[in-house]
Amino acid sequence: MSPGQILRLIRDGRCRTRRELIEYTGLSRSTISDRVDRLIAARYIRESGTGHSGGGRPPSVLEIDPAARLVLVADLGAEHATVALCDMWAEPIAEEHAEIDIGSGPERVLGWVCEVFHRLLDKAGRLPSEVCGVGIAVPGSVDHDSGRVLRSFLMPGWDDYPIADVLRGSFDVPVLVENDATAMALGEWWGSWRATRSLMLVKVSTAIGAGIVLDGRIYRGVENAAGSIGHVRIREDDERVCTCGSRGCVAALAGGRAIARDLSRPGREVTGSRGVVRLVQAGDPDAIAAVQEAGRTLGIVLATAVSLLNPGVLVLAGDMAETREHHLTGVREMIYRRSLPYTTRDLEIVNSSLGRRAGISGNALAVIEHVLAPGQVDRHLGSAAS
């Protein structure tokens, strides 16, 4: 096994000491020592504490060195963004949250993101040369391989924009571009639900999107469009127009922007999903009723998704999750009413446990997984040796 494959065993928790590596792989003590020493010298791993000993000197525990490298990530929504500097455990070292308009265009938004990246590095007293990867999440379908936006109804001017190429102009490291709900799904799965084989996360903010994790892997679909649940048409005779141009889509009826529109009246304009959340948190009865009804509308579509995928966990995230039980209750009601009992018998329907950090965590994890992939590690060690 190569050093990169040895690192994978350590990172996955299958082997925590040299002895465990020898027993698991069948390799000689000298070979394991060589692999481990090279990984330690390159600061991929470190020795930390001692493990259980069956007799003799307790073995040193091997773990990922969290401080050796850094990851920069940005979770961009339609109206707000979170940017963070993370260690190799995907833990934020420094972060910044701001209201933004993603419709102002990629040049302006990504220029701001790069400014924040450098500001966070300065704040943490770290250097750009310590950054090993960058992750960006956006509210649209993306080509994961090229780092371009394929389509988004919330991001005019972003279609086919080379996000990864532009950011590599500031940071000469791998740049991964991901859908925002997909990044959040990965973050929630890793943080709370790794014992579950399948998880579906639904983000309800300005619009509605979903992310799917199956057997620990992100599912993107053939055209990278998996999770576009907000554009399912559920009322053919409804005249409310969705951002996609169709009428009667679930996002046009139950998204944050739609709820805000329905709550607005002369003398009270409700602005976006954040405005809805503020009203609910203030105890406004009309807002609470509207959010519950939006949950029921969304639950009609999610009942089909639950019957199709049979996930172990359904996580509700985004702004509407901040209304807590009000939105959650409406979703649960319709899923349980419209699904067969055995498909929901062991289903957990919960609000996000990470909140706005779900996208940051998932973004960082995706970058770390890429950087610590066995092939990447072996290439880096090979170039360092030469």
FIZAMI-559296 format. One record per residue (C-alpha): x, y, z; residue in one letter. Coordinates in nm, 3 decimals, padded with zeros to 5 digits, always signed. Layout:
BEGIN
<r X="X" Y="Y" Z="Z" r="A"/>
...
This chain:
BEGIN
<r X="+00.000" Y="+00.000" Z="+00.000" r="M"/>
<r X="+00.117" Y="+00.350" Z="-00.082" r="S"/>
<r X="+00.158" Y="+00.627" Z="+00.177" r="P"/>
<r X="-00.164" Y="+00.784" Z="+00.046" r="G"/>
<r X="-00.354" Y="+00.461" Z="+00.108" r="Q"/>
<r X="-00.205" Y="+00.435" Z="+00.456" r="I"/>
<r X="-00.323" Y="+00.791" Z="+00.521" r="L"/>
<r X="-00.675" Y="+00.693" Z="+00.415" r="R"/>
<r X="-00.679" Y="+00.411" Z="+00.673" r="L"/>
<r X="-00.574" Y="+00.655" Z="+00.943" r="I"/>
<r X="-00.822" Y="+00.923" Z="+00.839" r="R"/>
<r X="-01.111" Y="+00.677" Z="+00.819" r="D"/>
<r X="-01.033" Y="+00.558" Z="+01.172" r="G"/>
<r X="-00.971" Y="+00.199" Z="+01.064" r="R"/>
<r X="-00.613" Y="+00.210" Z="+01.195" r="C"/>
<r X="-00.489" Y="+00.438" Z="+01.472" r="R"/>
<r X="-00.143" Y="+00.300" Z="+01.550" r="T"/>
<r X="+00.152" Y="+00.146" Z="+01.367" r="R"/>
<r X="+00.064" Y="-00.192" Z="+01.515" r="R"/>
<r X="-00.291" Y="-00.171" Z="+01.383" r="E"/>
<r X="-00.157" Y="-00.076" Z="+01.039" r="L"/>
<r X="+00.074" Y="-00.380" Z="+01.037" r="I"/>
<r X="-00.210" Y="-00.613" Z="+01.139" r="E"/>
<r X="-00.461" Y="-00.462" Z="+00.894" r="Y"/>
<r X="-00.235" Y="-00.446" Z="+00.587" r="T"/>
<r X="-00.004" Y="-00.742" Z="+00.645" r="G"/>
<r X="+00.294" Y="-00.521" Z="+00.559" r="L"/>
<r X="+00.622" Y="-00.547" Z="+00.746" r="S"/>
<r X="+00.709" Y="-00.322" Z="+01.040" r="R"/>
<r X="+00.985" Y="-00.153" Z="+00.839" r="S"/>
<r X="+00.752" Y="-00.078" Z="+00.546" r="T"/>
<r X="+00.485" Y="+00.070" Z="+00.773" r="I"/>
<r X="+00.748" Y="+00.275" Z="+00.956" r="S"/>
<r X="+00.872" Y="+00.412" Z="+00.625" r="D"/>
<r X="+00.520" Y="+00.509" Z="+00.511" r="R"/>
<r X="+00.426" Y="+00.663" Z="+00.844" r="V"/>
<r X="+00.754" Y="+00.852" Z="+00.882" r="D"/>
<r X="+00.711" Y="+01.006" Z="+00.536" r="R"/>
<r X="+00.358" Y="+01.116" Z="+00.619" r="L"/>
<r X="+00.475" Y="+01.269" Z="+00.947" r="I"/>
<r X="+00.766" Y="+01.447" Z="+00.778" r="A"/>
<r X="+00.527" Y="+01.598" Z="+00.523" r="A"/>
<r X="+00.294" Y="+01.696" Z="+00.810" r="R"/>
<r X="-00.001" Y="+01.498" Z="+00.684" r="Y"/>
<r X="-00.028" Y="+01.320" Z="+01.019" r="I"/>
<r X="+00.106" Y="+01.357" Z="+01.371" r="R"/>
<r X="+00.154" Y="+01.141" Z="+01.678" r="E"/>
<r X="-00.088" Y="+01.237" Z="+01.951" r="S"/>
<r X="-00.131" Y="+01.061" Z="+02.284" r="G"/>
<r X="-00.109" Y="+00.689" Z="+02.340" r="T"/>
<r X="-00.334" Y="+00.397" Z="+02.261" r="G"/>
<r X="-00.418" Y="+00.078" Z="+02.447" r="H"/>
<r X="-00.128" Y="-00.153" Z="+02.510" r="S"/>
<r X="-00.156" Y="-00.528" Z="+02.554" r="G"/>
<r X="+00.177" Y="-00.515" Z="+02.734" r="G"/>
<r X="+00.492" Y="-00.313" Z="+02.700" r="G"/>
<r X="+00.520" Y="+00.048" Z="+02.589" r="R"/>
<r X="+00.184" Y="+00.207" Z="+02.488" r="P"/>
<r X="+00.171" Y="+00.283" Z="+02.113" r="P"/>
<r X="+00.146" Y="+00.638" Z="+01.980" r="S"/>
<r X="-00.187" Y="+00.732" Z="+01.823" r="V"/>
<r X="-00.172" Y="+00.857" Z="+01.465" r="L"/>
<r X="-00.410" Y="+01.129" Z="+01.345" r="E"/>
<r X="-00.445" Y="+01.395" Z="+01.077" r="I"/>
<r X="-00.239" Y="+01.705" Z="+01.160" r="D"/>
<r X="-00.511" Y="+01.972" Z="+01.165" r="P"/>
<r X="-00.286" Y="+02.278" Z="+01.164" r="A"/>
<r X="-00.041" Y="+02.186" Z="+00.890" r="A"/>
<r X="-00.260" Y="+02.303" Z="+00.602" r="R"/>
<r X="-00.554" Y="+02.538" Z="+00.557" r="L"/>
<r X="-00.874" Y="+02.538" Z="+00.353" r="V"/>
<r X="-01.064" Y="+02.847" Z="+00.238" r="L"/>
<r X="-01.438" Y="+02.807" Z="+00.178" r="V"/>
<r X="-01.733" Y="+03.026" Z="+00.087" r="A"/>
<r X="-02.101" Y="+02.933" Z="+00.110" r="D"/>
<r X="-02.288" Y="+03.174" Z="-00.118" r="L"/>
<r X="-02.664" Y="+03.213" Z="-00.098" r="G"/>
<r X="-02.896" Y="+03.437" Z="-00.296" r="A"/>
<r X="-02.895" Y="+03.705" Z="-00.027" r="E"/>
<r X="-02.618" Y="+03.621" Z="+00.220" r="H"/>
<r X="-02.283" Y="+03.445" Z="+00.244" r="A"/>
<r X="-02.054" Y="+03.282" Z="+00.497" r="T"/>
<r X="-01.680" Y="+03.269" Z="+00.433" r="V"/>
<r X="-01.437" Y="+03.074" Z="+00.651" r="A"/>
<r X="-01.077" Y="+02.967" Z="+00.701" r="L"/>
<r X="-01.073" Y="+02.605" Z="+00.820" r="C"/>
<r X="-00.817" Y="+02.355" Z="+00.944" r="D"/>
<r X="-00.780" Y="+01.998" Z="+00.819" r="M"/>
<r X="-01.048" Y="+01.879" Z="+01.058" r="W"/>
<r X="-01.290" Y="+02.114" Z="+00.878" r="A"/>
<r X="-01.309" Y="+02.330" Z="+01.191" r="E"/>
<r X="-01.337" Y="+02.708" Z="+01.130" r="P"/>
<r X="-01.039" Y="+02.911" Z="+01.249" r="I"/>
<r X="-01.189" Y="+03.241" Z="+01.139" r="A"/>
<r X="-01.510" Y="+03.326" Z="+00.958" r="E"/>
<r X="-01.717" Y="+03.615" Z="+00.832" r="E"/>
<r X="-02.087" Y="+03.645" Z="+00.751" r="H"/>
<r X="-02.240" Y="+03.916" Z="+00.531" r="A"/>
<r X="-02.551" Y="+04.011" Z="+00.338" r="E"/>
<r X="-02.483" Y="+03.996" Z="-00.037" r="I"/>
<r X="-02.676" Y="+04.005" Z="-00.363" r="D"/>
<r X="-02.552" Y="+03.716" Z="-00.573" r="I"/>
<r X="-02.736" Y="+03.868" Z="-00.869" r="G"/>
<r X="-02.480" Y="+04.150" Z="-00.875" r="S"/>
<r X="-02.263" Y="+03.920" Z="-01.086" r="G"/>
<r X="-01.965" Y="+03.686" Z="-01.051" r="P"/>
<r X="-01.691" Y="+03.948" Z="-01.084" r="E"/>
<r X="-01.820" Y="+04.158" Z="-00.796" r="R"/>
<r X="-01.913" Y="+03.866" Z="-00.570" r="V"/>
<r X="-01.595" Y="+03.665" Z="-00.626" r="L"/>
<r X="-01.386" Y="+03.980" Z="-00.587" r="G"/>
<r X="-01.545" Y="+04.028" Z="-00.247" r="W"/>
<r X="-01.487" Y="+03.660" Z="-00.159" r="V"/>
<r X="-01.114" Y="+03.692" Z="-00.236" r="C"/>
<r X="-01.092" Y="+04.005" Z="-00.023" r="E"/>
<r X="-01.249" Y="+03.819" Z="+00.268" r="V"/>
<r X="-01.018" Y="+03.520" Z="+00.214" r="F"/>
<r X="-00.712" Y="+03.743" Z="+00.254" r="H"/>
<r X="-00.870" Y="+03.923" Z="+00.549" r="R"/>
<r X="-00.930" Y="+03.594" Z="+00.730" r="L"/>
<r X="-00.573" Y="+03.481" Z="+00.668" r="L"/>
<r X="-00.443" Y="+03.810" Z="+00.810" r="D"/>
<r X="-00.677" Y="+03.780" Z="+01.107" r="K"/>
<r X="-00.549" Y="+03.430" Z="+01.184" r="A"/>
<r X="-00.185" Y="+03.526" Z="+01.124" r="G"/>
<r X="-00.147" Y="+03.266" Z="+00.848" r="R"/>
<r X="+00.005" Y="+03.279" Z="+00.499" r="L"/>
<r X="-00.157" Y="+03.216" Z="+00.158" r="P"/>
<r X="+00.111" Y="+02.951" Z="+00.098" r="S"/>
<r X="-00.045" Y="+02.741" Z="+00.376" r="E"/>
<r X="-00.373" Y="+02.709" Z="+00.184" r="V"/>
<r X="-00.407" Y="+02.369" Z="+00.016" r="C"/>
<r X="-00.753" Y="+02.409" Z="-00.139" r="G"/>
<r X="-01.053" Y="+02.634" Z="-00.192" r="V"/>
<r X="-01.422" Y="+02.543" Z="-00.192" r="G"/>
<r X="-01.714" Y="+02.751" Z="-00.320" r="I"/>
<r X="-02.083" Y="+02.660" Z="-00.287" r="A"/>
<r X="-02.346" Y="+02.838" Z="-00.499" r="V"/>
<r X="-02.726" Y="+02.813" Z="-00.532" r="P"/>
<r X="-02.734" Y="+02.644" Z="-00.870" r="G"/>
<r X="-02.637" Y="+02.334" Z="-01.067" r="S"/>
<r X="-02.262" Y="+02.312" Z="-01.122" r="V"/>
<r X="-02.021" Y="+02.108" Z="-01.330" r="D"/>
<r X="-01.814" Y="+01.965" Z="-01.047" r="H"/>
<r X="-01.526" Y="+01.870" Z="-01.279" r="D"/>
<r X="-01.479" Y="+02.206" Z="-01.455" r="S"/>
<r X="-01.582" Y="+02.435" Z="-01.169" r="G"/>
<r X="-01.846" Y="+02.617" Z="-01.374" r="R"/>
<r X="-02.209" Y="+02.701" Z="-01.305" r="V"/>
<r X="-02.434" Y="+02.506" Z="-01.540" r="L"/>
<r X="-02.759" Y="+02.683" Z="-01.462" r="R"/>
<r X="-02.912" Y="+02.891" Z="-01.187" r="S"/>
<r X="-03.232" Y="+03.091" Z="-01.183" r="F"/>
<r X="-03.106" Y="+03.298" Z="-00.889" r="L"/>
<r X="-02.768" Y="+03.394" Z="-01.040" r="M"/>
<r X="-02.803" Y="+03.599" Z="-01.359" r="P"/>
<r X="-02.470" Y="+03.627" Z="-01.538" r="G"/>
<r X="-02.316" Y="+03.322" Z="-01.370" r="W"/>
<r X="-02.406" Y="+03.051" Z="-01.623" r="D"/>
<r X="-02.089" Y="+02.887" Z="-01.759" r="D"/>
<r X="-01.876" Y="+03.131" Z="-01.559" r="Y"/>
<r X="-01.533" Y="+02.975" Z="-01.482" r="P"/>
<r X="-01.539" Y="+03.015" Z="-01.104" r="I"/>
<r X="-01.255" Y="+02.771" Z="-01.041" r="A"/>
<r X="-01.026" Y="+02.926" Z="-01.304" r="D"/>
<r X="-01.085" Y="+03.277" Z="-01.168" r="V"/>
<r X="-01.010" Y="+03.182" Z="-00.807" r="L"/>
<r X="-00.698" Y="+02.990" Z="-00.908" r="R"/>
<r X="-00.567" Y="+03.326" Z="-01.026" r="G"/>
<r X="-00.550" Y="+03.429" Z="-00.658" r="S"/>
<r X="-00.477" Y="+03.089" Z="-00.501" r="F"/>
<r X="-00.282" Y="+02.836" Z="-00.706" r="D"/>
<r X="-00.446" Y="+02.534" Z="-00.542" r="V"/>
<r X="-00.735" Y="+02.300" Z="-00.627" r="P"/>
<r X="-01.068" Y="+02.487" Z="-00.637" r="V"/>
<r X="-01.389" Y="+02.287" Z="-00.596" r="L"/>
<r X="-01.729" Y="+02.431" Z="-00.687" r="V"/>
<r X="-02.039" Y="+02.269" Z="-00.539" r="E"/>
<r X="-02.413" Y="+02.324" Z="-00.518" r="N"/>
<r X="-02.501" Y="+02.486" Z="-00.184" r="D"/>
<r X="-02.760" Y="+02.229" Z="-00.071" r="A"/>
<r X="-02.526" Y="+01.944" Z="-00.168" r="T"/>
<r X="-02.243" Y="+02.093" Z="+00.040" r="A"/>
<r X="-02.482" Y="+02.134" Z="+00.332" r="M"/>
<r X="-02.596" Y="+01.771" Z="+00.301" r="A"/>
<r X="-02.237" Y="+01.650" Z="+00.319" r="L"/>
<r X="-02.169" Y="+01.871" Z="+00.622" r="G"/>
<r X="-02.475" Y="+01.745" Z="+00.810" r="E"/>
<r X="-02.402" Y="+01.382" Z="+00.723" r="W"/>
<r X="-02.042" Y="+01.404" Z="+00.839" r="W"/>
<r X="-02.122" Y="+01.602" Z="+01.151" r="G"/>
<r X="-02.419" Y="+01.407" Z="+01.287" r="S"/>
<r X="-02.535" Y="+01.117" Z="+01.070" r="W"/>
<r X="-02.238" Y="+00.909" Z="+00.951" r="R"/>
<r X="-02.402" Y="+00.595" Z="+01.088" r="A"/>
<r X="-02.688" Y="+00.651" Z="+00.842" r="T"/>
<r X="-02.650" Y="+00.510" Z="+00.490" r="R"/>
<r X="-02.859" Y="+00.779" Z="+00.319" r="S"/>
<r X="-02.947" Y="+01.138" Z="+00.396" r="L"/>
<r X="-03.145" Y="+01.401" Z="+00.212" r="M"/>
<r X="-03.119" Y="+01.769" Z="+00.299" r="L"/>
<r X="-03.369" Y="+02.027" Z="+00.178" r="V"/>
<r X="-03.264" Y="+02.391" Z="+00.191" r="K"/>
<r X="-03.552" Y="+02.639" Z="+00.202" r="V"/>
<r X="-03.438" Y="+02.999" Z="+00.186" r="S"/>
<r X="-03.510" Y="+03.234" Z="-00.103" r="T"/>
<r X="-03.569" Y="+02.925" Z="-00.318" r="A"/>
<r X="-03.574" Y="+02.549" Z="-00.253" r="I"/>
<r X="-03.304" Y="+02.291" Z="-00.334" r="G"/>
<r X="-03.190" Y="+01.954" Z="-00.205" r="A"/>
<r X="-02.869" Y="+01.762" Z="-00.152" r="G"/>
<r X="-02.842" Y="+01.383" Z="-00.138" r="I"/>
<r X="-02.580" Y="+01.161" Z="+00.028" r="V"/>
<r X="-02.599" Y="+00.789" Z="-00.053" r="L"/>
<r X="-02.368" Y="+00.541" Z="+00.118" r="D"/>
<r X="-02.143" Y="+00.826" Z="+00.225" r="G"/>
<r X="-02.111" Y="+00.970" Z="-00.125" r="R"/>
<r X="-02.267" Y="+01.276" Z="-00.283" r="I"/>
<r X="-02.523" Y="+01.192" Z="-00.550" r="Y"/>
<r X="-02.529" Y="+01.457" Z="-00.825" r="R"/>
<r X="-02.725" Y="+01.290" Z="-01.103" r="G"/>
<r X="-02.637" Y="+01.239" Z="-01.470" r="V"/>
<r X="-02.662" Y="+01.609" Z="-01.556" r="E"/>
<r X="-02.550" Y="+01.736" Z="-01.213" r="N"/>
<r X="-02.913" Y="+01.834" Z="-01.154" r="A"/>
<r X="-03.009" Y="+01.599" Z="-00.869" r="A"/>
<r X="-03.187" Y="+01.789" Z="-00.595" r="G"/>
<r X="-03.373" Y="+02.041" Z="-00.815" r="S"/>
<r X="-03.686" Y="+01.971" Z="-00.617" r="I"/>
<r X="-03.794" Y="+02.335" Z="-00.602" r="G"/>
<r X="-03.897" Y="+02.325" Z="-00.968" r="H"/>
<r X="-04.140" Y="+02.036" Z="-00.942" r="V"/>
<r X="-04.477" Y="+02.167" Z="-01.062" r="R"/>
<r X="-04.752" Y="+02.072" Z="-00.820" r="I"/>
<r X="-05.035" Y="+02.308" Z="-00.918" r="R"/>
<r X="-05.097" Y="+02.340" Z="-01.290" r="E"/>
<r X="-05.367" Y="+02.604" Z="-01.246" r="D"/>
<r X="-05.166" Y="+02.829" Z="-01.012" r="D"/>
<r X="-05.061" Y="+03.157" Z="-01.172" r="E"/>
<r X="-04.765" Y="+03.230" Z="-00.945" r="R"/>
<r X="-04.452" Y="+03.239" Z="-01.161" r="V"/>
<r X="-04.134" Y="+03.062" Z="-01.047" r="C"/>
<r X="-03.783" Y="+03.193" Z="-01.111" r="T"/>
<r X="-03.749" Y="+02.917" Z="-01.372" r="C"/>
<r X="-04.035" Y="+03.071" Z="-01.571" r="G"/>
<r X="-04.290" Y="+02.797" Z="-01.503" r="S"/>
<r X="-04.604" Y="+02.836" Z="-01.296" r="R"/>
<r X="-04.708" Y="+02.634" Z="-00.994" r="G"/>
<r X="-04.360" Y="+02.513" Z="-00.893" r="C"/>
<r X="-04.315" Y="+02.427" Z="-00.526" r="V"/>
<r X="-04.057" Y="+02.710" Z="-00.494" r="A"/>
<r X="-04.313" Y="+02.961" Z="-00.625" r="A"/>
<r X="-04.557" Y="+02.846" Z="-00.359" r="L"/>
<r X="-04.340" Y="+02.754" Z="-00.060" r="A"/>
<r X="-03.999" Y="+02.921" Z="-00.100" r="G"/>
<r X="-03.892" Y="+03.206" Z="+00.126" r="G"/>
<r X="-03.943" Y="+03.467" Z="-00.143" r="R"/>
<r X="-04.295" Y="+03.334" Z="-00.212" r="A"/>
<r X="-04.389" Y="+03.340" Z="+00.157" r="I"/>
<r X="-04.259" Y="+03.697" Z="+00.189" r="A"/>
<r X="-04.465" Y="+03.801" Z="-00.111" r="R"/>
<r X="-04.781" Y="+03.646" Z="+00.033" r="D"/>
<r X="-04.725" Y="+03.818" Z="+00.370" r="L"/>
<r X="-04.662" Y="+04.162" Z="+00.223" r="S"/>
<r X="-04.946" Y="+04.411" Z="+00.221" r="R"/>
<r X="-04.991" Y="+04.790" Z="+00.204" r="P"/>
<r X="-04.790" Y="+04.941" Z="+00.486" r="G"/>
<r X="-04.589" Y="+04.622" Z="+00.550" r="R"/>
<r X="-04.342" Y="+04.492" Z="+00.297" r="E"/>
<r X="-04.173" Y="+04.169" Z="+00.396" r="V"/>
<r X="-03.831" Y="+04.140" Z="+00.236" r="T"/>
<r X="-03.708" Y="+03.793" Z="+00.148" r="G"/>
<r X="-03.685" Y="+03.481" Z="+00.356" r="S"/>
<r X="-03.499" Y="+03.661" Z="+00.635" r="R"/>
<r X="-03.793" Y="+03.895" Z="+00.674" r="G"/>
<r X="-04.025" Y="+03.596" Z="+00.713" r="V"/>
<r X="-03.801" Y="+03.444" Z="+00.980" r="V"/>
<r X="-03.796" Y="+03.769" Z="+01.177" r="R"/>
<r X="-04.175" Y="+03.785" Z="+01.178" r="L"/>
<r X="-04.208" Y="+03.423" Z="+01.293" r="V"/>
<r X="-03.953" Y="+03.473" Z="+01.568" r="Q"/>
<r X="-04.150" Y="+03.781" Z="+01.679" r="A"/>
<r X="-04.463" Y="+03.565" Z="+01.710" r="G"/>
<r X="-04.658" Y="+03.711" Z="+01.416" r="D"/>
<r X="-04.960" Y="+03.477" Z="+01.374" r="P"/>
<r X="-04.997" Y="+03.535" Z="+00.999" r="D"/>
<r X="-04.629" Y="+03.455" Z="+00.939" r="A"/>
<r X="-04.647" Y="+03.142" Z="+01.155" r="I"/>
<r X="-04.955" Y="+03.018" Z="+00.966" r="A"/>
<r X="-04.793" Y="+03.094" Z="+00.629" r="A"/>
<r X="-04.474" Y="+02.907" Z="+00.722" r="V"/>
<r X="-04.671" Y="+02.605" Z="+00.842" r="Q"/>
<r X="-04.873" Y="+02.598" Z="+00.519" r="E"/>
<r X="-04.554" Y="+02.630" Z="+00.315" r="A"/>
<r X="-04.419" Y="+02.330" Z="+00.507" r="G"/>
<r X="-04.728" Y="+02.130" Z="+00.412" r="R"/>
<r X="-04.691" Y="+02.226" Z="+00.046" r="T"/>
<r X="-04.325" Y="+02.122" Z="+00.046" r="L"/>
<r X="-04.417" Y="+01.804" Z="+00.232" r="G"/>
<r X="-04.635" Y="+01.692" Z="-00.061" r="I"/>
<r X="-04.329" Y="+01.677" Z="-00.286" r="V"/>
<r X="-04.101" Y="+01.539" Z="-00.014" r="L"/>
<r X="-04.342" Y="+01.249" Z="+00.046" r="A"/>
<r X="-04.264" Y="+01.134" Z="-00.308" r="T"/>
<r X="-03.890" Y="+01.180" Z="-00.252" r="A"/>
<r X="-03.905" Y="+00.980" Z="+00.071" r="V"/>
<r X="-04.094" Y="+00.697" Z="-00.098" r="S"/>
<r X="-03.844" Y="+00.694" Z="-00.385" r="L"/>
<r X="-03.516" Y="+00.719" Z="-00.190" r="L"/>
<r X="-03.621" Y="+00.581" Z="+00.149" r="N"/>
<r X="-03.357" Y="+00.788" Z="+00.331" r="P"/>
<r X="-03.269" Y="+00.739" Z="+00.696" r="G"/>
<r X="-03.264" Y="+01.113" Z="+00.763" r="V"/>
<r X="-03.438" Y="+01.413" Z="+00.613" r="L"/>
<r X="-03.275" Y="+01.740" Z="+00.724" r="V"/>
<r X="-03.449" Y="+02.076" Z="+00.681" r="L"/>
<r X="-03.203" Y="+02.361" Z="+00.642" r="A"/>
<r X="-03.179" Y="+02.719" Z="+00.524" r="G"/>
<r X="-03.365" Y="+03.020" Z="+00.658" r="D"/>
<r X="-03.695" Y="+02.838" Z="+00.717" r="M"/>
<r X="-03.522" Y="+02.594" Z="+00.952" r="A"/>
<r X="-03.473" Y="+02.893" Z="+01.184" r="E"/>
<r X="-03.850" Y="+02.903" Z="+01.238" r="T"/>
<r X="-03.791" Y="+02.575" Z="+01.423" r="R"/>
<r X="-04.104" Y="+02.367" Z="+01.479" r="E"/>
<r X="-04.338" Y="+02.582" Z="+01.269" r="H"/>
<r X="-04.199" Y="+02.479" Z="+00.930" r="H"/>
<r X="-04.089" Y="+02.136" Z="+01.049" r="L"/>
<r X="-04.439" Y="+02.046" Z="+01.171" r="T"/>
<r X="-04.600" Y="+02.122" Z="+00.834" r="G"/>
<r X="-04.343" Y="+01.912" Z="+00.646" r="V"/>
<r X="-04.379" Y="+01.618" Z="+00.884" r="R"/>
<r X="-04.758" Y="+01.628" Z="+00.866" r="E"/>
<r X="-04.772" Y="+01.578" Z="+00.490" r="M"/>
<r X="-04.489" Y="+01.325" Z="+00.468" r="I"/>
<r X="-04.651" Y="+01.099" Z="+00.726" r="Y"/>
<r X="-04.995" Y="+01.147" Z="+00.573" r="R"/>
<r X="-04.889" Y="+01.069" Z="+00.214" r="R"/>
<r X="-04.618" Y="+00.805" Z="+00.259" r="S"/>
<r X="-04.652" Y="+00.435" Z="+00.337" r="L"/>
<r X="-04.586" Y="+00.367" Z="+00.705" r="P"/>
<r X="-04.293" Y="+00.134" Z="+00.646" r="Y"/>
<r X="-04.106" Y="+00.399" Z="+00.441" r="T"/>
<r X="-04.120" Y="+00.642" Z="+00.734" r="T"/>
<r X="-04.097" Y="+00.395" Z="+01.023" r="R"/>
<r X="-03.729" Y="+00.469" Z="+01.090" r="D"/>
<r X="-03.713" Y="+00.808" Z="+00.917" r="L"/>
<r X="-03.572" Y="+01.100" Z="+01.117" r="E"/>
<r X="-03.710" Y="+01.439" Z="+01.007" r="I"/>
<r X="-03.506" Y="+01.710" Z="+01.177" r="V"/>
<r X="-03.390" Y="+02.066" Z="+01.148" r="N"/>
<r X="-03.026" Y="+02.130" Z="+01.064" r="S"/>
<r X="-02.793" Y="+02.095" Z="+01.362" r="S"/>
<r X="-02.517" Y="+02.305" Z="+01.202" r="L"/>
<r X="-02.725" Y="+02.598" Z="+01.075" r="G"/>
<r X="-02.529" Y="+02.832" Z="+00.851" r="R"/>
<r X="-02.214" Y="+02.631" Z="+00.920" r="R"/>
<r X="-02.348" Y="+02.325" Z="+00.736" r="A"/>
<r X="-02.235" Y="+02.460" Z="+00.398" r="G"/>
<r X="-01.899" Y="+02.566" Z="+00.536" r="I"/>
<r X="-01.840" Y="+02.224" Z="+00.693" r="S"/>
<r X="-01.946" Y="+02.033" Z="+00.380" r="G"/>
<r X="-01.738" Y="+02.258" Z="+00.156" r="N"/>
<r X="-01.430" Y="+02.212" Z="+00.371" r="A"/>
<r X="-01.480" Y="+01.835" Z="+00.388" r="L"/>
<r X="-01.509" Y="+01.808" Z="+00.009" r="A"/>
<r X="-01.183" Y="+02.000" Z="-00.037" r="V"/>
<r X="-01.005" Y="+01.799" Z="+00.232" r="I"/>
<r X="-01.124" Y="+01.472" Z="+00.077" r="E"/>
<r X="-00.980" Y="+01.587" Z="-00.256" r="H"/>
<r X="-00.648" Y="+01.704" Z="-00.114" r="V"/>
<r X="-00.601" Y="+01.391" Z="+00.099" r="L"/>
<r X="-00.704" Y="+01.145" Z="-00.171" r="A"/>
<r X="-00.438" Y="+00.871" Z="-00.198" r="P"/>
<r X="-00.331" Y="+00.969" Z="-00.550" r="G"/>
<r X="-00.291" Y="+01.337" Z="-00.456" r="Q"/>
<r X="-00.088" Y="+01.253" Z="-00.147" r="V"/>
<r X="+00.138" Y="+01.012" Z="-00.333" r="D"/>
<r X="+00.202" Y="+01.269" Z="-00.609" r="R"/>
<r X="+00.287" Y="+01.533" Z="-00.352" r="H"/>
<r X="+00.525" Y="+01.304" Z="-00.166" r="L"/>
<r X="+00.684" Y="+01.196" Z="-00.495" r="G"/>
<r X="+00.744" Y="+01.556" Z="-00.606" r="S"/>
<r X="+00.877" Y="+01.647" Z="-00.262" r="A"/>
<r X="+01.125" Y="+01.357" Z="-00.276" r="A"/>
<r X="+01.250" Y="+01.459" Z="-00.619" r="S"/>
